[in-house]
Amino acid sequence: MIWNLAYSKYALKDAKKLSAAGLKDKAKTLLDILEVDPLQNPPPYEKLVGDLKGAYSRRINIQHRLVYEILRKEKTVRILRMWTHYE
């Protein structure tokens, strides 16, 4: 079953930064995995805590992460950020 991907306005801005940084292919690979199964392991994912409780993240590289939440009823993965979330 294919999951729908929905992007926040921040994620759309982050996509431009990823492309400029040469990380577009790595992010695309992760997005393809999320379409098939957002909880597939590997690559590993982390459940987030604090302000982002209920969301998950996967590493794009050592500094940047793809942060997303899963909306099960809608079969949608909402991409929140695709750049660093440590700001």
C-alpha angles and dihedrals in degrees: 000000000000120000120215117240119219121186128212118223088254092054091052090053090046091053089064091051091049092052092050090048093051094246098113094106094051092049091047090053090054092046090052089053092049091054090058101037123348091199097047113139122227113070090053123239131198130219108230127225136200117028090359097048110151093029128103133215138202127192119253088180137329093293107029131062138188107230119196145159128217120230100194099184092054093039086232134138110206112207108214103176138357099186131059116317094194095088 
